[in-house]
Amino acid sequence: MATRQNAAYFGTTGKLTAESDDYTAAVTSCALVPTAPTATTTDIGGGVTQFVGGNAWAAQIAYNQDWTTPDSLSQKLIEWHGQVKTFTYTPDDGGQVATFQARVLAGQFGGGAATIHSATVNLPIDGQPNFAAPVGG
């Protein structure tokens, strides 16, 4: 049995672009989250069979709302609602670059009193994200 090394990393900073625009200043978190449908069946003899479907991915993007800056992420999410856009997430340390096509959903407007209005949007990804080593990495 081979012993496999694990190069865990501490997420620090990164960059998120959509099409050719950089939205890094708005984003506080970006995670690509897979989910797979599962089902279990039990036959009359007590045998259990489990099924797992293919992954469906979503880009979970947390951001600070900005309704003042022209073309801010907050405003673009509303403008692009329903459209498919190309996103690239690049962690600065220890991670691979992920490029994905996501169907854009409008994000939240507003929030609580005496707090920064932040929001999270879960954008469905078309197909599988493309993971690649960072340029120069």
GIPE-V522824 format. One line per field, one symbol per residue. ss: DSSP state (~ for helix, > for strand, _ for the rest). burial: 1 if it has 9 or more other C-alpha atoms within 8 Angstrom, else 0. A space follows every 10 residues. Layout:
ss=???
burial=???
//
This chain:
ss=__________ ___>>>>>__ >>____>>>> >>>>>>>>>> >>_____>>> >>>>>>>>>> >>>>______ __~~~~~~~_ ___>>>>>>> >_____>>>> >>>_______ _______>>> >>>>>____> >>_____
burial=0000000000 0001111100 0111011001 0000010000 0100000000 0000011111 1111110000 0111111101 1001111111 1111111111 1111111000 0000001111 1111110010 0001000
//
